[in-house]
């Protein structure tokens, strides 16, 4: 019978550093299991961690970085009205540099339970408690009729909005973060500062085709736009490093090759990601780059970047090569967090396919002791499918 010889935090740290450890950790990127009625059920991430620890897995405690709070001189107006048979939501930030405005269509599902928040609270249930218009919200993108940023003239306004909270709001964020850190230390759990963004901002704040044209037609605008988010992100990194997290996650969900291509990625984003990675590494902590699509295309660039861990590794979304190709290109100097596809493999729920996927991930990505087995577990994935993945992990985790 397998016997663990390390705490879960020790195991996760060793895997991120590509050091020898007792077995491949299993740390899934998963929300609250409200659809799972048996072994896996929780109401907040601390309860989730306890459940997964009891099952021998390797959960993380997320220190969620604070949301933006506009400058005190900014006045906010928001309203809901009917125009041409549609319900529209409009929000305006009245800044000293002018008005920043967005309008979106309020569709019938706007108040659905799936319309979650950008930043869950540490002990919260990960549900949205009000349904106004948030700045960082995928639901805005397909519904908007007017984006926040429509040209270079909007960037001075944006600087008044993309800011850290101040005073008591920042104090209360720090208290909440330290509560989560206390819990993690008590249970010897790996901690993640989650999350910084730069490249992802373009799709929330700008018309997507228009912005991508600017990467060719007005590179100065693109650089200034990203600089606003980089300045904010670096302040967030300072906050979570001060709290003492083990690991900082940079989110590049929309930085995939279909948007930027290899040249655009190298020009606009790599220097900014590297800047954050150096901050984290110089503090003696670990830096992870989350990119769910395109790791295979970017592999030759990624191998020379300072990121310690490549996150959300999905064999179906590499867009070039397979897991073995990815390992051979970058595995000497990188760890991998992922390896199993959720939307097809786990959603399909076939035990033999899940078993093969786990076996392939371990055999392909763990040659340097640097695999954290995972998948992006949406709540449409059945509990049974997740259980099959766990059983396969137990079978292959010492390979």
LINDA-V368940 format. One record per pair of residues at least 4 apart in sequence whose C-alpha atoms are under 7 Angstrom apart, sorted by the first residue. I is the first residue (numbers start at 0). J is the second residue. Records with the same first field share a line. If there is no record, write none. Layout:
BEGIN
I: J ; J
END
This chain:
BEGIN
3: 21
4: 21
5: 9 ; 10 ; 21
6: 10 ; 187
7: 11 ; 57 ; 187 ; 188
8: 12 ; 187 ; 188 ; 189
9: 13
10: 14 ; 20 ; 24
11: 15 ; 24 ; 189
12: 16
13: 17 ; 18 ; 19 ; 20
14: 18 ; 334 ; 368 ; 369 ; 370 ; 371
15: 307 ; 308 ; 334 ; 369
16: 369
17: 334 ; 367 ; 368 ; 369
18: 368
19: 368
22: 396 ; 397
23: 370 ; 371 ; 372 ; 396 ; 397
24: 56 ; 57 ; 371 ; 372
25: 56 ; 57 ; 371 ; 372 ; 373
26: 56 ; 57 ; 58 ; 371 ; 372 ; 373
27: 373 ; 374 ; 375 ; 376
28: 373 ; 374 ; 375 ; 376
29: 375 ; 376 ; 377
31: 41 ; 42 ; 43
32: 39 ; 40 ; 41 ; 378
33: 40
34: 378
35: 39 ; 40 ; 382
36: 40
39: 50
41: 46 ; 47
42: 46 ; 124
43: 47 ; 122 ; 123 ; 124
44: 48 ; 60 ; 122
45: 49 ; 122
46: 50
47: 51
48: 52 ; 58 ; 59
49: 53
50: 54
51: 55 ; 56 ; 57 ; 58
52: 56 ; 57 ; 58
58: 188
59: 188 ; 189 ; 190 ; 191
60: 183 ; 188 ; 189 ; 190 ; 191
61: 190 ; 191 ; 192 ; 193
62: 176 ; 179 ; 191 ; 192 ; 193
63: 118 ; 121 ; 192 ; 193 ; 194
64: 192 ; 193 ; 194 ; 235
65: 172
67: 161 ; 162 ; 163 ; 164
68: 160 ; 162 ; 163 ; 164
69: 73 ; 159 ; 160 ; 161 ; 162
70: 159 ; 160
72: 94
73: 92 ; 93 ; 94
74: 92 ; 93 ; 94
75: 91 ; 92 ; 93
76: 90 ; 91 ; 92
77: 89 ; 90 ; 91
78: 88 ; 89 ; 90
79: 86 ; 87 ; 88 ; 89
80: 86 ; 87 ; 88
81: 85 ; 86 ; 87
82: 86
85: 104
86: 104 ; 105
87: 102 ; 103 ; 104 ; 105
88: 102 ; 103 ; 104 ; 105
89: 101 ; 102 ; 103
90: 100 ; 101 ; 102
91: 98 ; 99 ; 100 ; 101
92: 98 ; 99 ; 100
93: 97 ; 98 ; 99
94: 98 ; 156 ; 159
96: 155 ; 156
97: 156
98: 156
99: 147 ; 153 ; 156
100: 147
101: 145 ; 146 ; 147
102: 143 ; 144 ; 145 ; 146
103: 139 ; 142 ; 143 ; 144 ; 145
104: 142 ; 143
105: 109
109: 114
110: 114 ; 130
114: 127
115: 125 ; 126 ; 127
116: 125 ; 126 ; 127
117: 135 ; 136
119: 123 ; 125
120: 125
121: 175 ; 179
135: 203
136: 203
137: 203
138: 142
139: 143
140: 203
146: 204 ; 205 ; 206
147: 204 ; 205
148: 153 ; 204 ; 205
149: 153 ; 205
151: 220
153: 157
154: 158 ; 224
157: 161
158: 227
161: 231
162: 231
164: 168 ; 169
165: 169
166: 170
167: 171
168: 172
169: 173
170: 174
171: 175
172: 176
173: 177
174: 178
175: 179
176: 180
177: 181 ; 242
178: 182
179: 183
180: 184
181: 185
182: 186
183: 187 ; 188 ; 189 ; 190
184: 188
189: 245
190: 244 ; 245 ; 246
191: 244 ; 245 ; 246 ; 247 ; 248
192: 239 ; 244 ; 246 ; 247 ; 248
193: 247 ; 248
194: 248 ; 249 ; 250
195: 232 ; 248 ; 249 ; 250
196: 200 ; 232 ; 249 ; 250 ; 251
197: 225 ; 228 ; 229
198: 225 ; 251 ; 253 ; 254 ; 268
199: 251 ; 252 ; 253 ; 254
200: 204
201: 205 ; 207 ; 210
202: 206 ; 207
205: 210
206: 210
207: 211
208: 212
209: 213
210: 214
211: 258
212: 216
213: 217 ; 218 ; 221
214: 218 ; 221
217: 221
218: 222
219: 223
220: 224
221: 225
222: 226 ; 267
223: 227
225: 229
226: 230
227: 231
228: 232
229: 233 ; 271
230: 234
231: 235
232: 236
233: 237 ; 275
234: 238
235: 239
236: 240
237: 241
238: 242
239: 243 ; 244
240: 244
245: 284 ; 285
246: 284 ; 285 ; 286
247: 285 ; 286 ; 287
248: 286 ; 287 ; 288 ; 289
249: 287 ; 288 ; 289
250: 288 ; 289 ; 290
251: 288 ; 289 ; 290
252: 289 ; 290 ; 291
254: 258 ; 259
255: 259 ; 292 ; 293
256: 260 ; 261 ; 293
259: 263 ; 264
260: 264
261: 265 ; 297
262: 266
263: 267
264: 268 ; 269
265: 269
268: 272
269: 273
270: 274
271: 275
272: 276
273: 277 ; 304 ; 305
274: 278
275: 279
276: 280 ; 286 ; 305 ; 306
277: 281
278: 282
279: 283 ; 284 ; 285 ; 286
280: 284 ; 285 ; 286
285: 307
286: 306 ; 307 ; 308
287: 306 ; 307 ; 308 ; 309 ; 310
288: 306 ; 308 ; 309 ; 310
289: 309 ; 310 ; 311
290: 294 ; 310 ; 311
291: 311 ; 312 ; 313 ; 316
292: 316 ; 317 ; 318
293: 297 ; 316 ; 317 ; 318
294: 298 ; 317
295: 317 ; 318 ; 319 ; 320 ; 325
296: 318 ; 319
297: 301
298: 302 ; 325 ; 328 ; 329
299: 328
300: 304
302: 328 ; 329
307: 333 ; 334
308: 333 ; 334 ; 335 ; 336
309: 333 ; 334 ; 335 ; 336
310: 335 ; 336 ; 337
311: 336 ; 337 ; 374 ; 375
312: 335 ; 336 ; 337 ; 338
313: 317 ; 337 ; 338 ; 339 ; 340
314: 321 ; 322 ; 338 ; 339 ; 340
315: 340
317: 321
320: 324
321: 325
322: 326 ; 363 ; 364
323: 327 ; 363 ; 364
324: 328
325: 329
326: 330 ; 363 ; 364
329: 333
330: 334 ; 367
331: 367
334: 369 ; 370
335: 364 ; 369 ; 370 ; 371
336: 370 ; 371 ; 372 ; 373
337: 371 ; 372 ; 373 ; 374
338: 360 ; 372 ; 373 ; 374
339: 356 ; 357 ; 360 ; 373 ; 374
340: 344 ; 345 ; 374
341: 345 ; 346 ; 374 ; 375 ; 376
342: 346
343: 347
344: 348 ; 352 ; 353
345: 353 ; 380 ; 384
346: 380
348: 384
349: 353
350: 354 ; 387
351: 355
352: 356
353: 357 ; 387 ; 388
354: 358 ; 388 ; 391
355: 359
356: 360
357: 361 ; 388 ; 391 ; 392
358: 362 ; 395
359: 363
360: 364
361: 365
364: 370
365: 369 ; 370
376: 380
380: 384
381: 385
382: 386
383: 387
384: 388
385: 389
386: 390
387: 391
388: 392
389: 393
390: 394
391: 395
392: 396
END
